[in-house]
Amino acid sequence: MRGKRAITTDTALRLSKALGVDDRFWINIQTDFDLEVELARRGDELAKVIPLVAN
């Protein structure tokens, strides 16, 4: 959506129907984008979080 609007569940369903691509594909693209944006915004803050379990 040219970076101006998120892909909603409604949009994902419509794109799926129109283009024959699984609706979860569209939702996953949006989720990946959202996570990347938040990581860029909050990377320094997240680096300070102490894990509750050992890796």
C-alpha positions as CSV (number, residue, x, y, z in Angstrom):
1,M,0.0,0.0,0.0
2,R,3.0,2.2,-0.7
3,G,3.9,2.4,2.9
4,K,0.9,4.5,3.8
5,R,-1.5,1.8,5.1
6,A,-1.2,-1.5,6.7
7,I,-2.5,-4.7,5.1
8,T,-5.6,-5.5,7.2
9,T,-7.2,-8.9,7.5
10,D,-10.0,-7.6,5.1
11,T,-7.4,-6.5,2.6
12,A,-5.5,-9.8,2.9
13,L,-8.7,-11.8,2.2
14,R,-9.5,-9.6,-0.8
15,L,-5.9,-9.9,-2.2
16,S,-6.0,-13.6,-1.6
17,K,-9.3,-14.0,-3.5
18,A,-8.2,-11.6,-6.4
19,L,-4.7,-12.9,-6.9
20,G,-5.0,-16.6,-5.7
21,V,-2.3,-16.2,-3.1
22,D,-2.8,-17.5,0.5
23,D,-4.3,-14.8,2.8
24,R,-1.7,-15.6,5.4
25,F,1.0,-14.6,3.0
26,W,-0.3,-11.0,3.0
27,I,-0.7,-11.0,6.8
28,N,2.8,-12.4,7.3
29,I,4.3,-9.7,5.0
30,Q,2.6,-7.0,7.2
31,T,3.7,-8.7,10.4
32,D,7.3,-8.9,9.2
33,F,7.2,-5.2,8.2
34,D,5.7,-4.2,11.6
35,L,8.4,-6.1,13.5
36,E,11.2,-4.5,11.5
37,V,9.8,-1.0,12.0
38,E,9.5,-1.6,15.8
39,L,13.0,-3.1,16.0
40,A,14.4,-0.1,14.3
41,R,12.5,2.2,16.7
42,R,13.2,0.3,19.9
43,G,16.4,-1.6,19.2
44,D,18.4,0.3,21.9
45,E,15.6,-0.1,24.4
46,L,15.2,-3.8,23.7
47,A,19.0,-4.4,24.0
48,K,18.6,-3.5,27.7
49,V,16.0,-6.2,28.4
50,I,17.4,-9.0,30.6
51,P,16.3,-12.4,29.5
52,L,14.4,-14.4,32.1
53,V,15.7,-17.8,30.8
54,A,19.2,-18.8,29.8
55,N,20.0,-19.3,26.1
